[in-house]
């Protein structure tokens, strides 16, 4: 197997895997591993007309970018936080069953009536099915809570879906979810690195 084909899956690897180190690796260990991999995958190692040479520049640049990100203490801490967030938002964490509302108990001698407009007064402040447009269209406080609480709840839902889409590589959908979350709750932030990556892939700049 050639050196170029014997490397990791670049599209699905995190930066630590790309550099063949663990998240606990020291800066020195990261640098040593980078130097070893850079020599192994440098484009000049392959003949000009070989398939390996065609793919080598992209892989080499990815190695350089990964090394630069993990060599800086601040950007490494930011990246670690993103990995932690993605891990918490995997299917086992965010696919939580929503319990049904408690049954309405009516006196035995009082017949049940069908739904009418009066029932809207007893509607929950936030329903998981509410849309972004519906939340923005209701600026007035409602009984049992305020529209601000509803917006924060909606922002949490959009942000979680954005992280989920980001993790699955659905970058366009992730951007839409993050924009909705930040519009509803300005305190919600997306790191510049993540936003740059979203923009790059969502609009096909790479």
C-alpha positions, 0 to 999 in steps of 0.5 A: 500500500502506498504512503498516500493511500495508507493515511487517515481519512482526512475528511472525517478526522479531528486534528489530533487524529490527523497528527497521530496524537492524543488530546493529552499530548504535549506541545513538544509531542505534537510538534515531533509528530507533525515533523514526522508526518510532514516528511512522510506526506510532503508533495515532493516525495511523489513523482509529478505524474503519480496519483499520490502527487495530485492528492499530496498538497491538500493533505500536506496543507491540512497537516500544516493547519492542524499543527498551527491550530494545536501549537497555539495554546489559545486556539487549541483550548478553543478547539478542545471546547468545540470537540467537547461540545460536539461530543455532548451533542451526539445522538445519545445526548440530544435525542431525549424523549419529551414527556407528554403533558399530564392528562386533564382531569375533569369532574365526572359530571362535566362533559369534555368539550372539543378544542376552541379558542379558549384553550389557547389561554392554557397553551404551554409557553414553549412548544418544541414544534414552534417555528422561528417565525412564530416566536418572533411574531409573538413579542408580548408576554404570555400567562405562565412565562414571557416571550423572552423565555420562549426565545431562549428556549427556541435558541437552545433548540436551534443551537443544538440542531446546529451542532448536530448538523455541524457534526454530520457535515451538513454545513448549510443547515448548521449555518441556518440553525446558528443564525436563528439561534443568535437572532433569538438569543444574542448571547449565543456565539459561534467561534470565529474558527467554526464560522469560517469553516461553515462558510468555507464548506457551505458555499463551496469555497474549498 
